[in-house]
Amino acid sequence: MYRFSSCYQSSGAQIKLLWRLLASTLVVWSGLGFYFIISHGQSDASTNLVMPSWVPFWPAFALPYLGMLVAAWLLPVVISDAARFRACLRALVYAYLLIVPWWLLMPTILPRPPVPEDSWDGIYLWIAAHDRPHCVIPCAHGIGAVVAGWFVGLERPTWRWPLMGMLVVGMPSIALIGQHRPIDILLGVIAAATGIVIAEALNHREQSRQNG
């Protein structure tokens, strides 16, 4: 009987894990899909922006840049609390809803610099080949990592410093490979923070109703 109960609990945990993975996949990659649709639909007549001269161009940071996408996708899956997991996905949706109107009403483009000779050209060139330099303001690339890092850090305090390290390396990579300017990244972080605040407020209100 104990073995049966243990197996049943293990199977239930695996099913919940798969559902969280499915939900995270739908939200994160749907957001990325909308970004690509909007970006590829904009013309080269969009407003041209210029990267500040003090920002270096280091294509080697293409690897942590891609890692930010993976973090945004997989980190929410480790959130075991159902209410907090829902709040995380809600925060992602709210943050994206804040920035999509900017992309539609104010099309922008940030021309990429010439690629220097180094060992990481392949990864950067892959990014440049698939991601048009449009939808510059605000930057959505770091939103998922910021939101997921916040909610995972609430549930797993021992992860907070590694998550902070991920953001310290990953966020600058967005500018260091010439995808967005620092101000665009900051606006994206503000959108992420706003999404978190709204989602947390709704989560607390729902918890209060259940407890009441």
Order of alpha helices (4+ residues) and beta strands (2+ residues): alpha-beta-alpha-alpha-beta-alpha-alpha-alpha-alpha
